[in-house]
Amino acid sequence: MSKFSFSSEQDEFRTNLRRYLADQVPTREVRRLMETETGWDRAFWRRLNDDLGVAAIHIPEQYGGHGFGFGELGIVMEELGRALVCVPFLSSAVLAANAILNCGTEAEKRLLLPPIASGESIATLASTEDGGSWEATATTLTATPSGGGFHLSGHKSFIVDGHSADLIVVLARAPGTSGDVGLSFFTVPGDAPGLTRRPLQSMDPTRKLARLEFNVVPATPLGPLTDSLGAAAAFAKTMTQASVCLANEMVGGADRLREDALAYAMMRMQFGRAIASFQSMKHKHADMLLEVELAKSAAYYAAAALDDGDDDVIAIAALAKATASDTYLQTAIHAIQIHGGIGFTWDNDTHLWFKRAKSSEVLFGDAAHHREIMIRNWAA
């Protein structure tokens, strides 16, 4: 069984990162970025990586990274979620980088990972399709051999930063195959001929999604083509890692909502006293604190399980994502209620975290999906 606690160095890193983000990315900047086409600022992304090296945090040193683990990666995700920072961290440093690490050859890792680690190149993972399934078996996009290479035909949907990524890691299958058989990863430049990228309208304006249409798009294989079952396993591992990272981001957002709601309740006067002094409000804040701390424990434990190679990591990751999904959304609902009528207005920032909570709830599968994963793994 994995054990976890943060070291003094990790606590210092968290403090510095939180202070940096609070200074560089106030909520007014989040509002500005969410109205832009890309949803993030390339100059700030480069500056963030020059100053703190966040994109390189868990990438091994031989590929241009810092070589830390998922504990440190979770800290970054939690603080980004807390500040609701609009950067391509989840898409590039988590999804794409881990997919390359899990399935790429040594030469491919040395070629593709250093630009991602430096923040020079933005990458993403394209796996889901119109049905919204996060299972590899749902893949229908085909990779057809052509003139010594491959062409991709089909579509991908709900791709994080898919409209703005420089490099796209695509999960595809050989024609005529099904299930886990015939799957492979490919890389495609964002400006490849035959690729059409359409931004999607979603509930959460702070995290941009896109639909990608592949019309005989030339693609480069990633990893060995002879091991389709290995590609399925690499994808499953990537999704487990992504779920843990997202769970950490979600608890950061939930904790920010809890703190903001408490601060508002302490300054909001009613009947000559702060509403935070009412017993019913005290109970609500106590419940919120309990739920957030429980979700934090699950998220931190899952990150430790990834670092330790825990045999139960799939179920532990599912537990973390399910718990964080429930907690983040419920905390957002409580925060809106505590703010009263102003909590429903555009000028109040609470709705931004509520929308992120709702979109994150279904990203990589909702709580019910992850509870099924838990049952399958712990009942086996």
Helices and strands as residue ranges (DSSP letters): H 8-24, H 27-34, H 42-52, G 54-56, G 61-63, H 70-83, I 89-96, H 97-103, H 106-118, E 123-126, G 136-138, E 142-146, E 149-160, E 167-173, E 183-189, E 195-200, E 209-222, H 228-267, E 269-270, E 273-274, G 275-277, H 279-308, H 313-339, G 340-344, H 350-362, H 367-378
